[in-house]
């Protein structure tokens, strides 16, 4: 199946994206190209998204509207901003919630629960009060925008997905394949530290075997060191 085409069994989904940065905007473009209904929102309001909406055909929405999508709600915002999300809406939506975020203390401030052992997305799930699927966090936006290719192409990049609800993970994995990437199940949310900032699998364009090896190479004793290194490298890019 070529990228941009869906098989007959794949239904058009109603997808909300919260966050209009590089990853959120790229997902809006690519998911609209697949024919899905997409709403995108940010903290500045729908008027700030008029150009993106006109370009992509996505609907500029409020955060509450995007959070209430029927099939998929993708959260792609700084970790600290999760605290400001409309939790009651997210808890009541039937949608699968996807967390693409990464914890960077120099941007987000210290989050004690993560520093003490929760993975980034376990903390998000706890704050929101519902399960989430971890995906799209360990690929840079440029690669997400340009590296999607048909099945069998030797340039095909692989992404990892983690979560505690198998059916939800399968839905997200199918979507990633439709976007032109291979995908592997990286385990539960508790396992998702293997794809967090600084880990060997983070922000590297790897094929399936390469990604499996990188995930396996990650050392749980080095989680704090991985985070510190990634945070030091990223800090100059954050606007305080």
Helices and strands as residue ranges (DSSP letters): E 14-18, H 22-33, E 37-41, G 46-49, H 50-56, E 59-60, H 63-67, E 72-75, G 79-84, H 87-92, E 96-99, H 105-108, H 112-115, H 120-128, E 133-134, H 141-146, E 158-163, H 166-178, E 182-185, G 189-195, H 208-217, G 220-222, H 223-234, G 235-237
